[in-house]
Amino acid sequence: MCGIFGFVGKHDALSTVLSGLSRLEYRGYDSAGTAFFDENDAINVIRTTGRVQRLTETAPKTNAGGAAIAHTRWATHGSVCERNAHPLSAGRVVLVHNGIIENFRELREELHYTPISETDTEIAAALIDSLYDGDPMEAIAKAQKRLHGSYAFAILFRDKPGVIYATRCESPLALMRTEQGSFLSSDPSAFPACGEYLVPQEHTIVEITADAIHARGEVKTAVLNKLDRSEGRQGYAHYMLKEIYEQPQALRRTVERYLVDGHVDFSQENIPDTLFDGIRHMHVVACGTAMHAGLVSSHLFRSLAGVEVTAHIASEFCDAGVLVDDDSLYVFISQSGETADTLAALRRVKAGGGRVLSVINRRGTIIERESGNVLHTSCGPEIAVASTKAFTAQVGVMYLLAIRMACARGRLDAQGESEAIASLLAGVDSVAPAIALHPQIAAMASRISKAKDVFFIGRAADYAIACEGALKLKEISYLHAESIAAGELKHGTISLIEPGVPSVAYLTRKQTCSRVLLSVQEILSRGGTVYLFATEDMEVPEGLDELVVCRLPAKEGAGAAFSAAVSLQLLAYETAKQLGMPIDMPRNLAKSVTVA
Ligand code: M6R
């Protein structure tokens, strides 16, 4: 998390970094700050709590150029206040940081340094300053030997006007030279133009001036082909709503990209069927919503491809000591392509020689680069913190992967493949009619928004949907929500059901119908209210007190996950809206979670 941006050029350094920073705001929006050289070559620092917009309003309107750095923060160490906002200074050094300095306490003691802020970052400025004797690169190189943790730094030295120094370890950093000057950014998509950019390798130190970028260490080149930018909210009240409504096209685009002449075909991504040879187990590894996409699709790999699947929370994967072996495929799912926990798990599997495949939305990201084998979701930029269109697209790609694996393993013949594709496409077709449920779901939300706790239940793939329903509701409405496998309710959680407590149930499999309905009855018997989302072919009791049924526009089966997903997204959105929450940027969250 945290975004850093820098620019050195002949004009408008300050306004350039402020507009670059606004494109990085998805990385954190607790506070923001900038440092720039003024016309007297003195460094000015401006910091504000809150959004980049506030910083922009506070900053002077004119600036002659030179060098400027900027930062948008997601607090890890120290509360959200101006004092803890970046840039942070010590002596001759002013810097912005993305990452975590793990040994900041030890360094404070070693240097006998009394910090002004509560951050882990300030000591890095103090350390570099203590090692500085006129050669910035040398001071940074020495400091790197003593810093433990992750970092991307953009650094100004008070006696080096017109120059930015930068370095990185684990945290992302990209550089670009243009006619206007030189840029640095946590994310290349925040650059103002397409074209070639540079990626400093770990511990490389760069000196950036208006005309040149000098590197001490290795730098790789990459190309930004397309500015992956959102074109605004386009009349929608929130990005989340826009992204929910974009799903019919985003999912279709994602799926059709990999359908060639009626077959699932990954040859454009150079993914050979030999990747699936001898696979006995699949491990799907991801965080949050991406992990739920893995959980939803697990069932498909079992039923279609005959492969056992375990879905792992990426942050648990390393600590749990999951074994890396030859006959497993490890699949990593990430919208942002830079989630630190997912990246750490990927690196662990690669170090153990495991077979890897990733499903990524954003191009040019670190997980994409390090994975080798990548399937893409084609959703376009997802701006709202709450992931919506990425989720349905991830499930779509996993569905395709299950079909391809099943074919490669001889579990599906041509007829079977056509039927599986037809059922996937029926699911894709159900997304637009699911969006039409919006008014009905808004009415449910007006009751749910008065609750304190909401329980989500389902079985098998519907339990995975319930997990996503609970996550979405809590992250944007701040209501307490909990997902429970329906059969597990009676083992404890049912004690929390009392008159008026709402539960949301999903039912898209006939196989589980009677047992889910039993759980629904148990809740109703205790005075709870149940909002039941069931496919149109499911036999469910109608007209019961406190049972509200919403028919999903789909037939039972795997494809029903798409319309169920849309329904839970709309439920969360409407609840948060009715509670007046800041839907696109909920408190304490950031779009990319780049700290482990
Ligand atoms: O970018 P990623 O897909 O790796 O992100 C994973 C999670 O951080 C993300 O899905 C998060 O849970 C969303 N905010 C949920 O809406």
Boltz pocket constraint, residues with backbone or C-beta under 6 A from the ligand:
constraints:
  - pocket:
      binder: B
      contacts: [[A, 287], [A, 288], [A, 289], [A, 290], [A, 291], [A, 333], [A, 334], [A, 335], [A, 336], [A, 337], [A, 338], [A, 339], [A, 342], [A, 385], [A, 386], [A, 387], [A, 388], [A, 471], [A, 472], [A, 475], [A, 590], [A, 591], [A, 592], [A, 593]]
      max_distance: 6.0
